[in-house]
């Protein structure tokens, strides 16, 4: 992907991703969103009142009470066995599914869409012709439908205050509950591409990238802006391989290059400190960024 990152910046980005993973994993563990086994009457910090009109809160309340909407009851915890296989209640299972990642606001589809998709996934897993091979001990292996659900740090912690956005947290739990209602298991994918929206990607909050830039003392670039224009980052080995194979080399594009329209500063709109659009939307709002981010 076109980016203004160098090897050292990539290392910093990976460190940021590690911190993000830790923060959200701790949050997920505390909220127990990995399974729909909230006991009736249980409560946590989601702040959903009994008379909440919000749809995500309503579904979350049903999941907590164990209502019929949650299907046949508690989904058991899938564990990794001693031999590296996935197991449910001591029996080896096969996890089969796909990605479910929305890379920009509102970060999750409407709940009615999630319910419809979850139902289709569960029915597909039941009705498909595929039959997995037997386990090592000869016992049959059951297929469990799963999704890799995108959970973006930028959505969880949208501003510098550092608080988890409660509406997003409620929606996340409701989305997981909707999948659980159909028997679909969920992997929480702490997703990122190109570090943040300020580089044309998504994942880390834009204010984190801005703070990294603000505290940089080595002349590195962590955001795209007038002072830090987008550059192509390719390892020399990869670049040499592409050239030897006669394949085209990617290049950074701008609106002026593509359409012949003069643009004095292609990286200004939505950039940090420009006061010309919210940096959280730079991956969507900056025309030159849109030519390069290949979403």
N, C-alpha and C positions, 0 to 999 in steps of 0.2 A: 504494500500500500504506500502511496506517496505520503511522506511525512517529513517533518523537519527534525526528526529524532536522530541522534547518533548513538553509538553503542553504549556510552555512559548514560545517555538519557533513557535508553531502553532498560538498563539496570535499575534506574530510579523508578521507572514506570512499573517494573515488575515488583519492586519493593512496595510501591503504592498499592498494587493489586493484592499483594500478600496481606497488607494491613486491612484492605477492604474485605478480603475473604474472612479474616479473623473477626472483624467487627460484626459482619453479617452472620457468620456462623454462630457466634456467641448469642446474637439477638435471636436467631432461629431456634437455637437450643432452649433459650429461656422461654420463648413463645410456643415451642413444640409444634412448629408448623410442618414438620416433616411427616406427620401422620395425623389422621383424624381420630384421635382417641381421647379427646377432652371429655372428662367425666361430667355427667349432668351437674349443673350448678357451678362448674369450675369458672374461674375468672382470672384475668391477667391485666396487663397494662393497655389493652386495646381500647378501653374506654367506650365500649358499645353499651348504651343504655337499653333497658328492656323494651322501651317504646321507640327505639331508634327507627327512623324512616329510611335511613340510608340502606340501599340494597345489599351492599357488602356486609354491613353489620348484621342485617337480617339473616343472611345465609350463614354467617359465622355463628350466630346464636343457635341456629338449628343444629349446626355441627357439634356445638358444645353440649346441647341438651340430649343429643343422640336421637333426634327426630327421624322419622321415616325417610326424610329427604337425604339422609346420609346412607341410604341403602341398607345393606345387611348388617351393618354394625362396624366394629372396629377393624381397621386394616392392620394386620400384623406387621411387625418391623422386619424388613428384609435385611439380612446380615450377610457378611462375607465369611464363608466357611474357612476351615484350616487349609484347604487346598486351593483357595482363591475363587471358589464358585459362590454364586448367590444362593442363599437359602432362606426359605420361609417355613417356620415351624419345623426346622430340621430337615426339610425336603429341598433338594436342589431345584431351582427354577430358572427360567430364561426370561430376561428382561428385553422387551421389544417395543420400540416406540420411535419418537422423533423430537425435533426441536419445537419449542413454543416460546419464541423470543420476540418481543416488541422493543425495538431499539430506540424509541423516542417516546415522549409524552403522548398518551397517558400511561404507557408502559405495560398495561394489560388490556386485552379486549374487554368489551362489556360482558357482564357475567352470564347473560343469556347465550352469548356466543361461546363462552367457555363451557357452559353446560352442554350445549349442542355438540361441540367438538369432543368433550369427554365421553359423551354417550356414543358417538361414532367410533371413537378409539376402542372403547370397551367392546362394542358389538363386532368391530373388525377383528379384535383379538380372539373372540369366541368363534367367529364364523369362518375365519381364514382356513385355507387348505393346508398351510404349512404345519408340519408336525416336527418338533425338535427331536433329535436323537436322544436315546436313553442316557441316564446318568451312568457314572462309572460302575455303580453297583447294580445296574440293570433296571432300576426303577424309572418310571416315566417322569419326564420333566414338564411341568406346567408353565405355560406362557403367561407372564404378567405384563399388562400394558403400562408403559411409562412415558413421561414427558420430561424433557430437559427445559425447565422453566427459567426464563431469563429474569434475574433480579439485579437491577443496576444500582450501584452505589450512589449515582447521581440522583436517582429517584428516592432512595432511602434517606439521604442526607443532603437536601438540595441547597442549604445555605451554611455559611461559616459558623453559625451558632452551634452546630454539631448535634442537634437533636434529630432523632428518627422522625420522619414525617408520619404522623399518626394515620392520616387518611390512606397513604400508600400502604402502611403496615396492615391496616384493616382489610384493604383490598387483596393484599398478598395472601392473608390467611383465608379469605373467602374464596379466592381462586383455587388454593390448595384443597379446601373443603369441597369445592365443586368437582374437582377431579376425584377426590376420595369417595364422593357419593356414588361414582360409577365404578369404583375399584381400580382407578388409574393411579399409579404411584408417581411421585414427583422427585426429580433431582433439582435442587436449587443451584442454578448456574450463575455464579458471580461473574457476569459477562462484561467484556470490554473489547473494543477495537480501537487501535491508534490512541489509546489512553483516555481521551475525553473529547467532548464536542468541540473544544477549541483547536483540535487537530483534524476535525472532520469526522471523528468517530463517535464513540460513546463509552460510558462506563464510569470512570472516575468523575466526581463533581468538578465543574469548571473552575470553581473557586480553589480547589486543591491544586490544579495545574497553574492557576494564576499565582498562588502562594509560592509554589516551587520556583516559578519564574522570578518572583519578587525577591526571593532569598538567594537566588543563584549568584555565585561569585566567580564562576569559571567561564563565563561567556557562553553558556549552553543555552539551548532553546527548548522550552517545554510547551509553548503555545505557538499558534500561527497568528501573526499580526504584522503591522507595517514594519516594525523593527525586527521581526522574526518571520520572514517570508517562507512559505512552504518549499521544502527541498525534497528531492528524491533520495531515499535511503536504501541502498542495496550493498550487501557485502561484496567485496571485490571478486571473490570466488564465483558468486552467482552471476555477477555482471560479466565476467570473463566467459562463463559457461554459456550464457545467452548469446554473446557475440560469436563464439565458436560454432554454435548451432545455427547461426544466421537468423535468430529470432528477433523480433522488434523489441527495442528497449523502451520501457515505460518512460513517460516524461510528465512533468507537472504542467497542467493546462490552466489557462485563465480565460475569462469571458472574452477578453480582447483578442486572444489567439484564436478562439473558436468562431467568433462572430464578427471580427473586425471592428468591434465597438471599442473606442478608446476608454481605458479605465486606468486612471492614474494610480490607484491603490486597490488592487483586487482583493487584498486580505483585510481591508478596513471594516467592512460591514460585519456586525455581530462580534467583532474581536474584543478582547479584554481591554477595558479602558477607552474604547472608542466612543461610548455613549451613543452608539448607532445600532441598537438591537441588543437583546439579551444574549450573552455568550453561551447560555445553556442551549440556545437554538442555532448556534453557528453552523453545525453540521447540516442543518436544513435550510437556513436563511441566506447564507453567503453563496452567491451564484458560482464563484470560482471554486469554492470548496465542493460544491455539488458536482462539478466536472471531474473531481478526483476521488471521491470517497466510495464509489462503486458499491453502494448498499444493496 
